[in-house]
Amino acid sequence: MTNDKPRDPLFPKGFGETEDLKKQYSKETLQKPTKKDEISPLRKLNHKIGVYLNPKSTIISDDEKKRKIGIIITALILITLVITAYYFIIYQPQQEELSLVRTEKLNELHDLYSGPLITSPNALILENKINDAKSAGELENLNILTQASKDWKSYHKKEISSNIDQYNRTMAIYSNDSKEVLMSSADAVKIINENDATILSQIKFDKPNTVSVPILVSRLQAGAGLINVGSVVDIYLNSNNTDEVNDTNSTPVISGCTVLSIMRYEENGEIDSEYSKSKMNIKGNDTYPQENTKSFSSNVLELLKGSIIKGYDEEETVQMLKDYGVKLSNYERQINLGDLDAQYMLLVETPHDKVNFLLNNMENIVLTIPTSEAPTWMVKELNKVYSY
């Protein structure tokens, strides 16, 4: 006898077996150990976020709400304090320092790259680097002086080659103290090689435009009368005797002027000298005086005139009188006795634009001899003093 239920005619054959298989599969599946849900932490996090974002979806107590709101406010306050402290303690001082250093570098750039180099490609490159710098240290490492010195040396050497006269000279014009200096091209190149942009940016080289100017000066003004033809002198203005407001004694008004000729007053050529040496011999009651007297009277200028008209040997006379004035001044220097009232007519080469200055200030100018252009006697004296 079987306990099977009669088949329901409304279900197809085999339906019951299918249901049994499903139940058996479900039973076996439930009996298998389930793996740990790996995404459960994410679900928990999403749940917590949902609690904050959608508080209505989850029932939260008032105390919990207050606690969480307090945490959020505290966090915001701390974040604000940190940001504020960073801004005022670190960021703002850094930006102020950066701005200060940037301004200093831009001022240095504009001072060194002035005049003809203001539009130099290197100046534009350096300016962009300064503006793009992100820190003060980056700006401090930017060496403007070295690059500017290279650019100025290159520029000036080209200018010198195109601004020399027939005597291979050029004129250096210093804009900072309004000084003009005549010099050889070799000396000009030496100045360029020995200086950097702080000096070179203040110099301009032009082709010399000079004239010879006659001036009448005293012995004091004429370098104590010890200057010679060919001497290179600097001209100063004695502002103590003028109404000049600015003190110009510290720097010469004109440098590198060449003395082309020197004339003393004719009175300095008049000679009337007598040399007498006496001796007394005594024999008994008799006295025998002896006197040896030498006298010389002449006029140097008249003597020269006589040689010209063949009254004397011209060559011998000229050789005898050669450098008479300079020799006289040198001997006066050696014996520490001389004619301090002597006047000198000098013919001095000077820049064209300084002619009116010399003529208007003839009584107040002083001609000095730079030791770099010292005459032989001065070199000997300096070596004697400083030799050990």
Buried (B, 14 or more C-beta within 10 A) or exposed (E): EEEEEEEEEEEEEEEBEEEEEEEEEEEEEEEEEEEEEEEEEEEEEEEEEEBEEEEEEEEBEEEEEEEBEEEEEEEEEEEEEEEEEEEEEEEEEEEEBBEEBBEBBBEBBEBBBBEEBEEBEBBEEBBEBBEEBEEBEBBEEBEBEEBBBEBBBEBBBEBBEEBBBEEEBBBBBBEEEEBBBBBBBEBBBEBBEEBBBBBBBBBBBEEBEBEBBBBBBBBEBBBBBBBBBEBBBBBBBBBEEEEBEEEBEEBBBBBBBBBBEBBBBEEBBEEEEEEEEEEEEEEEEEEEEEEEEEEEEEBBBEBBEBBEEEEBEBEEBEEBBEEBBBEBBBEBBEEEEBBEEBBBBBBBBBBEEBBEBBEEBBEBBBBBBEEEBBBEBEEEEEEEEEEE
